[in-house]
Amino acid sequence: MKISIRKGRAEDLPAILGVLDSAVVWLNGKGITAQWGTEPFSARPKAVRQVEDTMVAGDPWIAEIDGVPAGTMTLTPFPGQHVEPAGEPEVYVRLLATDARFHGHGVGAALLAHAAEETRRQGVSLLRVDCFAGSEGRLIAYYENQGFTRTETFTVGDWEGQVLERRVAQGRAG
């Protein structure tokens, strides 16, 4: 399967919500309800607004396989409201998700590789992401396998999160 990644637009909101909704169903099927809850993003007006606001604040990206949205992320120049900014220029990965139909096909890895390339293109060396720290740290391990290292932790109510970072080498023009 060939993965292509394109820049998202405002009219991609339904496709992005569809990927996020599918991810919720997939997580719930694995018994993981604490990460993103049990209700679809699209059924929660506050969540829809959060996705819209994140898209406006940054650059949404859509991974497609055979023209079908397979994953999404939005890159912003700052983290979400529960994480302190880095104190240096950064690119922050937000709302990274893979549609359940495409799990295990490298969609998340392709999006994270694209995030590193975008970070490099912008002349920024710090790429950060945060994730759910529960479920035996499986998501943390995933990001570590993608070249990220743990930094600080945070909590929102009883939801535990982990911030991770990756330094992106800047290429030099000849």
C-alpha positions, 0 to 999 in steps of 0.5 A: 500500500502506497501512502501519500500525504497531502495538506489538509483544508477546512473542507477536510474536517469531516474526513479528519473527524472520521479518522478520529472517530474510527480511532476511538472505535479501534481503541475501545475495541482494545479495551482502551477507553481512558485515552479518547473516551467512548463517544465519537469526536463528531458526536461531541460539539466541544471536541469538534470545536477543538479539532477545528481550532487546532486545524486553524492554528496549524497545518492539518495533514491527511495521509491517504491510501488509494485516495482514502483518508487513512490518517491525520495530524495537525502541526502547530507552532505550540502545544495544546493548552495543557502543556507548556511551550518549549521556550524555543521554536517548535513544531508540535504534533497534534491529533495524530490518528490512524483510521482503524482500517489502516492500522499496521500499515505504517500510516502513523510512522509516515505522518511522523516522518512527514512531521520531521521533514516539515520541521526541517523545512521550517528551519526548526530543530524541535519536534514535540508530541504528547500522548496518553500515558496509560495503557501500560505506556504502549503509546509512549513506547510507540513514539520512542520507537519513532525516535522521540524521547520522554520529557515532562509528564502532565495530568488533566483531571485523572488523564495522565499525559507524556510529552516527548521530543525529537531533535531534527537535524537541519540540512545545509545547502551546498 
